[in-house]
Amino acid sequence: VIKHYESNAKPIAYERRFPTCHLIPMFVDSEVLEETESEDGSIHQVQRRCKLDVDAPRLLKRIAGVDYVYFSQENTLNKRERTLHIESHNETFSNRVIIHELCSYSAHPENEDWTCFEQSASLDIKSFFGFESTVEKIAMKQYASSIKKGKEIIEFYLNQLDEEGISQVPRWTPSSSSSVTTKPVCATPTLLQLELPVTPAVSIPVSTDANDHKLDADYIKRYLGDLTPLQESCLIRLRQWLQESHKGKIPKDEHILRFLRARDFNMEKAREILCQSLTWRKQHQVDYLLETWTSPQVLNDYYTGGWHHHDKEGRPLYILRLGQMDTKGLVRALGEESLLRHVLSINEEGLRRCEENTKVFGRPISCWTCLVDLEGLNMRHLWRPGVKALLRIIEVVEANYPETLGRLLILRAPRVFPVLWTLVSPFIDENTRKKFLIYAGNDYQGPGGLLDYIDKEVIPDFLGGECMCEVPEGGLVPKSLYRTAEELENEDISLWTETIYQSASVFKGAPHEVVLEIIDAASVITWDFDVCKGDVVFHLYHSKRAPQPPRKDPLVGQHSSITTPGGNNVQLIDKSWTLGLDYSMVESPLTCKEGESVQGSHVTRWPGFYILQWRFHTMPGSASTNLPRVDDVLASLQVSSHKCKVMYYTEVIGSEDFRATCISGFPNWWLAGAFIYFHCWT
């Protein structure tokens, strides 16, 4: 975002922070390495080496073996164009951490008394002795501190100049004589006031692509709400990470922001839960739920919940008459999975309504208000299977729809409510619990009650208002609609196995393998998988021999640190088989990181059996010694489990399916890829 500042002061103040600045404690020293000037004197360049004492834990400094870090900074002043460009990067640990910062100052094109400032920076932590997360936090802290003190520092030196009687610097004009190309004295910028500092501090990792990775101030205000520079940076970085590593549908900024807020803008934690949620949505095709899900008639008749206008802040309002709902009857008639899917459709509808209300009210609406009426709540609602279903629904919603509940109004809470609350509250996030307002009896009608949050005109009739509410009144579900346990179990399975994806666990020493028998050569094997947890290596093998039936590796059960693989871990390649003799590798190994989505295909050359394998990724050791490397040891200490998870889908497309599409001049692999592309879309 370009910011403008108005002043008649001169930016000589900027150069006064060198060689050191007492207002920036971590800026210890600097030295000029080279200084040049163009022949006409219009362009002046200075290269400096800056010494920083970063505020980091002493233990981390001892492990890293340094007390100070050094940055290289190059300043280019164009007096003719009235611009100053500053570029800096780190010298210390440049093979482990890459920090790159670009700053630009220029005179405003419409008002020469204003200065424009633009800054972009990036941070890429490749490895840092196992303390990558700590280094990232330190970088954020240092950057936030730099931004906060920026104006204070520049104003200090501007006031210093005023005290010395320096208030004007003449504009540069071409001279008749040419100057030498090298000058021993540092020139000063002739721009107008520069309010923000440019320090070679560790900075926020933001891409230098101004078009894609800068959020417009109007866009933030209109769709996202108030964000600090640090929060904006977190959003940009997480979105950029998704664009680079996630092959599926990228969620909107509003949805990414919900996950960041749910984890107090902790990047690692937010990324983890967001990746898990995206995988879950893909596995169960949640993006298409509103188009594909049709509520059973028993839900339409007896589920006492529905959308009802909006609250005073413009949030969609959902009303749930829980006290009138026959939870036991609904669970017995529908099963746990149908109820869960119905609740998910409610949440999906809530997201849609938030987008609509954002457009209607002209301000960001990212959550909804829920009004729960408990009149009629009794011990019947504490039926154990019903409570179990409720807890599971809460767990799924909490994990995949964070920060969507703006406020929860609980009305007419009876005496049995504390019992239910004791059972349910431990499963609800602390930040969510803070949004609960509980009213006993008719307290909601008094001061601080319902009228503080909902307009009088939309208060439902059953709460004493004048607005007709279309939420079903509920009642007992007829026992004739009850299903047997076996029927419910079979239907639950069919509901959640509609997905074409399968899940598998990959253990250290126990890969997961899938065999595909190919009858016709030139068939196409396709795969699409997500790495949900850990890092894996993907292999594709061919064998003329049929592998043994799926079995469990007995050795894995003897490993004390992992559980024995269950039905979602299958090993097919016999331990006695020899690579190159009994089976051969037909695709190069592919290392896949946690959170990545991978799609690929292989045109088969021979009939036989093709084995897809996902293997636990182990860090390679040093080739020159049998001793483990320090990086390997530290990395192993970070591993909390020897288990990886993948979600995959495979398909074989017969050669006859795409032979007819052959086009003269195109190789088979191109035709196969094109066919797969259109096949997936249709």
DAFEN-V173066 format. One record per pair of residues at least 6 apart in sequence whose ideal C-beta (glycine too) atoms are under 6 Angstrom apart, sorted by the first residue. I is the first residue (numbers start at 1). J is the second residue. D is the distance in whole Angstrom. If there is no record, write none. Layout:
# DAFEN-V173066
i=I j=J d=D
i=I j=J d=D
This chain:
# DAFEN-V173066
i=1 j=217 d=5
i=2 j=116 d=5
i=2 j=118 d=5
i=3 j=117 d=6
i=4 j=108 d=6
i=4 j=114 d=5
i=4 j=116 d=6
i=5 j=115 d=5
i=5 j=193 d=6
i=5 j=195 d=5
i=6 j=113 d=6
i=6 j=114 d=5
i=7 j=193 d=3
i=9 j=158 d=5
i=9 j=193 d=5
i=10 j=169 d=4
i=11 j=189 d=5
i=11 j=191 d=5
i=11 j=194 d=4
i=12 j=188 d=5
i=13 j=154 d=6
i=13 j=157 d=3
i=13 j=158 d=5
i=13 j=161 d=6
i=14 j=194 d=6
i=15 j=188 d=5
i=16 j=157 d=5
i=18 j=30 d=5
i=19 j=29 d=6
i=19 j=30 d=5
i=20 j=27 d=6
i=20 j=29 d=5
i=21 j=27 d=5
i=23 j=153 d=5
i=26 j=52 d=5
i=26 j=53 d=5
i=26 j=54 d=6
i=28 j=51 d=5
i=28 j=53 d=5
i=29 j=51 d=4
i=30 j=48 d=5
i=30 j=50 d=4
i=31 j=49 d=5
i=32 j=48 d=6
i=33 j=47 d=5
i=33 j=49 d=6
i=34 j=47 d=4
i=35 j=46 d=5
i=36 j=45 d=5
i=36 j=182 d=6
i=37 j=44 d=5
i=37 j=183 d=5
i=39 j=178 d=5
i=40 j=174 d=6
i=41 j=179 d=5
i=42 j=79 d=5
i=42 j=80 d=4
i=43 j=78 d=5
i=44 j=77 d=4
i=44 j=187 d=4
i=45 j=76 d=5
i=46 j=75 d=5
i=46 j=186 d=6
i=47 j=74 d=5
i=48 j=73 d=5
i=49 j=72 d=6
i=50 j=71 d=5
i=50 j=73 d=6
i=50 j=200 d=5
i=51 j=68 d=5
i=51 j=70 d=6
i=52 j=69 d=5
i=53 j=68 d=6
i=54 j=69 d=6
i=56 j=138 d=5
i=60 j=131 d=6
i=63 j=129 d=5
i=69 j=92 d=4
i=70 j=91 d=4
i=70 j=92 d=5
i=71 j=88 d=5
i=71 j=90 d=5
i=71 j=200 d=4
i=72 j=89 d=6
i=72 j=91 d=6
i=73 j=88 d=4
i=73 j=200 d=5
i=74 j=87 d=5
i=75 j=86 d=5
i=76 j=85 d=5
i=77 j=84 d=5
i=77 j=189 d=5
i=79 j=172 d=4
i=79 j=190 d=6
i=82 j=107 d=4
i=82 j=191 d=6
i=83 j=106 d=5
i=84 j=105 d=4
i=84 j=189 d=5
i=85 j=104 d=5
i=86 j=103 d=4
i=86 j=198 d=5
i=87 j=102 d=6
i=88 j=101 d=5
i=88 j=200 d=4
i=89 j=100 d=5
i=90 j=99 d=4
i=96 j=126 d=6
i=96 j=127 d=5
i=96 j=128 d=5
i=97 j=125 d=5
i=98 j=124 d=4
i=99 j=123 d=6
i=99 j=202 d=6
i=100 j=122 d=5
i=101 j=121 d=4
i=101 j=203 d=5
i=102 j=120 d=5
i=102 j=208 d=6
i=103 j=119 d=5
i=103 j=198 d=4
i=104 j=118 d=5
i=105 j=117 d=6
i=105 j=191 d=5
i=105 j=194 d=5
i=106 j=116 d=5
i=108 j=114 d=4
i=108 j=116 d=5
i=113 j=192 d=6
i=115 j=191 d=6
i=115 j=192 d=5
i=115 j=193 d=6
i=115 j=194 d=6
i=117 j=196 d=5
i=120 j=206 d=5
i=120 j=208 d=5
i=121 j=203 d=4
i=121 j=204 d=6
i=121 j=206 d=5
i=122 j=205 d=5
i=123 j=139 d=6
i=123 j=205 d=3
i=125 j=132 d=5
i=125 j=135 d=6
i=128 j=135 d=5
i=129 j=634 d=5
i=130 j=634 d=3
i=130 j=638 d=5
i=133 j=268 d=6
i=139 j=202 d=4
i=142 j=201 d=5
i=142 j=202 d=5
i=143 j=203 d=5
i=143 j=204 d=5
i=144 j=230 d=5
i=146 j=199 d=5
i=146 j=201 d=5
i=147 j=229 d=6
i=150 j=196 d=4
i=150 j=197 d=4
i=151 j=195 d=5
i=153 j=197 d=5
i=154 j=195 d=5
i=169 j=190 d=5
i=172 j=190 d=6
i=204 j=233 d=4
i=205 j=237 d=6
i=206 j=213 d=6
i=206 j=233 d=6
i=206 j=236 d=6
i=207 j=213 d=4
i=207 j=240 d=6
i=213 j=236 d=5
i=215 j=232 d=6
i=220 j=227 d=6
i=223 j=364 d=5
i=224 j=364 d=6
i=225 j=364 d=4
i=231 j=265 d=6
i=234 j=260 d=6
i=234 j=265 d=5
i=234 j=267 d=6
i=235 j=257 d=6
i=238 j=256 d=6
i=239 j=256 d=6
i=242 j=250 d=5
i=245 j=595 d=6
i=245 j=596 d=5
i=246 j=597 d=6
i=247 j=597 d=4
i=248 j=282 d=6
i=248 j=597 d=6
i=254 j=366 d=5
i=258 j=402 d=5
i=258 j=403 d=4
i=259 j=270 d=5
i=259 j=273 d=6
i=259 j=274 d=4
i=259 j=402 d=6
i=260 j=270 d=5
i=261 j=403 d=5
i=262 j=402 d=3
i=262 j=403 d=5
i=263 j=269 d=4
i=263 j=270 d=4
i=275 j=595 d=4
i=277 j=400 d=5
i=279 j=530 d=5
i=279 j=532 d=5
i=279 j=647 d=6
i=281 j=287 d=6
i=283 j=499 d=5
i=283 j=501 d=5
i=283 j=647 d=6
i=284 j=499 d=6
i=289 j=345 d=5
i=289 j=348 d=5
i=290 j=348 d=5
i=293 j=345 d=5
i=295 j=342 d=6
i=298 j=333 d=5
i=298 j=481 d=6
i=299 j=342 d=6
i=302 j=474 d=6
i=302 j=477 d=5
i=304 j=321 d=4
i=304 j=324 d=5
i=304 j=325 d=5
i=304 j=471 d=6
i=304 j=472 d=5
i=304 j=474 d=4
i=305 j=320 d=4
i=306 j=471 d=4
i=307 j=318 d=6
i=308 j=317 d=5
i=308 j=319 d=5
i=308 j=469 d=6
i=309 j=317 d=6
i=309 j=458 d=4
i=310 j=316 d=6
i=310 j=317 d=5
i=311 j=317 d=5
i=311 j=369 d=4
i=311 j=453 d=5
i=311 j=454 d=5
i=312 j=453 d=6
i=312 j=455 d=6
i=314 j=357 d=5
i=314 j=361 d=4
i=314 j=365 d=5
i=315 j=365 d=6
i=315 j=368 d=5
i=315 j=369 d=5
i=315 j=406 d=5
i=316 j=353 d=4
i=316 j=368 d=4
i=317 j=369 d=5
i=318 j=368 d=6
i=318 j=370 d=5
i=319 j=371 d=5
i=319 j=471 d=5
i=320 j=372 d=5
i=321 j=373 d=5
i=322 j=372 d=5
i=322 j=374 d=6
i=323 j=374 d=5
i=323 j=375 d=5
i=323 j=376 d=3
i=323 j=377 d=4
i=324 j=376 d=5
i=324 j=474 d=4
i=325 j=474 d=5
i=326 j=476 d=5
i=326 j=477 d=5
i=327 j=381 d=6
i=327 j=386 d=4
i=328 j=383 d=5
i=328 j=386 d=5
i=329 j=476 d=6
i=329 j=477 d=3
i=331 j=385 d=6
i=331 j=386 d=5
i=331 j=389 d=5
i=332 j=482 d=4
i=333 j=477 d=5
i=333 j=481 d=4
i=333 j=482 d=6
i=335 j=488 d=4
i=335 j=491 d=6
i=335 j=492 d=5
i=336 j=389 d=5
i=337 j=492 d=4
i=337 j=495 d=5
i=337 j=496 d=6
i=339 j=389 d=6
i=340 j=393 d=5
i=343 j=393 d=5
i=347 j=401 d=5
i=350 j=368 d=5
i=354 j=365 d=5
i=354 j=366 d=6
i=357 j=365 d=4
i=358 j=364 d=6
i=358 j=365 d=5
i=367 j=404 d=5
i=367 j=405 d=6
i=367 j=406 d=4
i=369 j=406 d=5
i=369 j=407 d=5
i=370 j=408 d=5
i=371 j=409 d=5
i=372 j=410 d=5
i=373 j=411 d=5
i=373 j=412 d=6
i=374 j=412 d=5
i=374 j=413 d=5
i=375 j=412 d=4
i=377 j=414 d=5
i=377 j=416 d=6
i=387 j=423 d=6
i=391 j=427 d=5
i=394 j=427 d=5
i=398 j=429 d=6
i=405 j=432 d=6
i=405 j=435 d=6
i=407 j=435 d=5
i=408 j=435 d=6
i=408 j=436 d=5
i=409 j=437 d=5
i=410 j=438 d=4
i=411 j=439 d=5
i=411 j=444 d=5
i=413 j=438 d=6
i=413 j=440 d=5
i=444 j=450 d=5
i=458 j=467 d=5
i=459 j=465 d=3
i=460 j=467 d=6
i=460 j=469 d=4
i=461 j=468 d=6
i=500 j=649 d=5
i=501 j=647 d=5
i=501 j=649 d=5
i=502 j=648 d=6
i=503 j=568 d=6
i=503 j=647 d=5
i=504 j=512 d=4
i=504 j=568 d=5
i=504 j=646 d=5
i=505 j=565 d=6
i=505 j=568 d=5
i=505 j=569 d=5
i=505 j=643 d=6
i=505 j=645 d=6
i=506 j=512 d=5
i=506 j=536 d=6
i=506 j=614 d=5
i=506 j=616 d=5
i=506 j=644 d=4
i=507 j=556 d=6
i=507 j=562 d=5
i=507 j=565 d=6
i=507 j=643 d=6
i=508 j=616 d=5
i=508 j=642 d=4
i=510 j=553 d=5
i=510 j=556 d=4
i=510 j=565 d=5
i=510 j=569 d=6
i=511 j=613 d=5
i=511 j=614 d=6
i=511 j=615 d=4
i=512 j=569 d=5
i=512 j=570 d=6
i=512 j=614 d=5
i=513 j=570 d=6
i=513 j=571 d=6
i=513 j=572 d=4
i=513 j=611 d=5
i=513 j=613 d=5
i=514 j=612 d=5
i=515 j=547 d=5
i=515 j=572 d=5
i=515 j=609 d=6
i=515 j=611 d=5
i=516 j=610 d=5
i=516 j=652 d=6
i=517 j=609 d=6
i=518 j=604 d=5
i=518 j=607 d=5
i=518 j=610 d=6
i=519 j=607 d=6
i=520 j=655 d=5
i=521 j=604 d=6
i=521 j=606 d=6
i=521 j=607 d=6
i=522 j=655 d=4
i=523 j=604 d=5
i=523 j=652 d=6
i=523 j=654 d=5
i=523 j=655 d=5
i=524 j=601 d=6
i=524 j=603 d=6
i=524 j=653 d=4
i=524 j=672 d=5
i=525 j=602 d=5
i=525 j=610 d=6
i=525 j=652 d=6
i=526 j=601 d=5
i=526 j=651 d=5
i=526 j=676 d=5
i=527 j=600 d=6
i=527 j=650 d=5
i=528 j=599 d=5
i=528 j=649 d=5
i=529 j=598 d=6
i=529 j=646 d=5
i=529 j=648 d=4
i=530 j=597 d=5
i=530 j=647 d=5
i=531 j=592 d=5
i=531 j=594 d=5
i=531 j=596 d=5
i=531 j=646 d=6
i=532 j=645 d=4
i=532 j=647 d=6
i=533 j=644 d=6
i=533 j=645 d=4
i=534 j=594 d=6
i=534 j=644 d=3
i=535 j=593 d=5
i=535 j=594 d=6
i=535 j=617 d=4
i=536 j=592 d=5
i=536 j=614 d=5
i=536 j=617 d=6
i=536 j=644 d=5
i=537 j=589 d=5
i=537 j=591 d=5
i=537 j=615 d=5
i=537 j=617 d=5
i=538 j=590 d=4
i=538 j=592 d=6
i=538 j=614 d=6
i=539 j=589 d=6
i=539 j=613 d=4
i=540 j=586 d=5
i=540 j=587 d=4
i=540 j=602 d=6
i=540 j=612 d=6
i=541 j=583 d=5
i=541 j=585 d=6
i=541 j=611 d=4
i=542 j=584 d=5
i=542 j=586 d=5
i=542 j=608 d=6
i=542 j=610 d=5
i=543 j=583 d=4
i=543 j=609 d=5
i=544 j=608 d=5
i=546 j=609 d=6
i=547 j=572 d=4
i=548 j=574 d=6
i=550 j=570 d=4
i=552 j=565 d=6
i=553 j=571 d=5
i=556 j=564 d=6
i=556 j=565 d=6
i=557 j=564 d=4
i=561 j=642 d=6
i=562 j=642 d=5
i=562 j=643 d=6
i=572 j=611 d=6
i=577 j=583 d=6
i=587 j=602 d=6
i=591 j=617 d=6
i=592 j=598 d=6
i=601 j=676 d=5
i=603 j=668 d=6
i=603 j=669 d=6
i=603 j=672 d=5
i=614 j=646 d=5
i=616 j=644 d=6
i=619 j=632 d=5
i=619 j=635 d=5
i=621 j=628 d=6
i=621 j=632 d=6
i=622 j=629 d=5
i=658 j=675 d=4
